[in-house]
């Protein structure tokens, strides 16, 4: 499975961004898609995940501000981010988990929140 993330950039505090991740390259059934982020010097943490049944989970720090969604027909997963603050600055990665349990990562997209 190949994952291609896009949509990162520089945004002012209080602004919004929408990240996209395209999945391709395998007939494996994907059971879970998610977004993770890694700030400089920190570990990679879960931001949001969505299951095949559209059940979602969010990190406490982004609840109410971020929304994850998926378009199964087009093999896409999105992360709508609003009310961004400097603490959201990180490289954002999309992740896919296949029905076999195999995990796949995209290359990451930089999000910088700064005035």
N, C-alpha and C positions, 0 to 999 in steps of 0.2 A: 504494500500500500504506500503510495506517495502522497504527501500532504504539502500543499503550497499555501502559506499564509500571506496575507497582504492587508493593507489598510492602515498600517501604523504611520506615525508622523509626529510632528511637533504641534502641540495645542496649548492654549492658555488655560489656566485654572478656571474651572467652571464650564469648560467646553466639552464637546462630544466627539467621539470617533466610532467608526464601525469597522471591526476587523472581519475579514472573510478567510475561510480556509476551504480549499478545494481538495477533495480526495479522489484518487484515481489509481488505476493500475492493478487491481486485484479483484477476484471474484469472491473473496472472503466476505462474509457477512460482518458488518461493523455493528457491535452491540452498544458501544459507548463512545461519544465524542466529547472533547473537553478543551478548555483553554487553561494554560498555566502561565505563570510569569516568573521571571528571575531578575531581580535588581542586582546591581553590582555588589559583590561581596556577600550575597545572600543565597540561600538555597532556592530551588525552584518550587513554587507553591501552586496549589490548585486555585484557580479563580472561579471556574464554573464548569459543570459537566451536564450532559444531556444523554439520556438513554434512548434506546430504540422506541420505547413507549412514551417518549417525550417527557419523562420525569427529569426534573432539573435539580441541581444542587449548587449552592453558591458559598464562597468564602464570606464570613461575616462582614469583612471590610468592604465588600462590594454589593451586599444585599440592598435592593432598592435603587441602585444606580446602574448596574449592569444587567443585561438580559442576553441569555444564550438562546439560540434557535437553530434549527436544522431544516434543510430542504432535501429530503430524501431522494426526490426525483432527480435532483441535480448534484447529489453527493456533496453538498455544501454545509458548512456550519459557520454561524456568525456570532459575533459578540458585539452587541450595541453597548457602548460605554457613555454614560452621561455624568455630569457633575464631577468631572475629572479633577483630581488634585495632585500635587507633586509626588505624593506617596504612591501614586499609580504608575510612576515612571519605571519602566522595566522593559525587558525583551519578552514579548508574548509568544508563546508556542501553542500550536494546536496538537492534540494527541488523539489517536484513534485506538480503540481496543477491539480486536476481532473476536469472533465467537470462539476461536481456538485459545484465546487468552494472550495472543501476541499483541505487543504494543508498538505503535508507530508514532514517530514525532515529525513535525514539520521543522522548517529551518529557522523559524522565529522572525518576528517583526518588531522593530523598536517603537515604543511609545514614550514620548517625552512630554511631560506636562510642566510648562515653565512660562513665566511672563517675560 
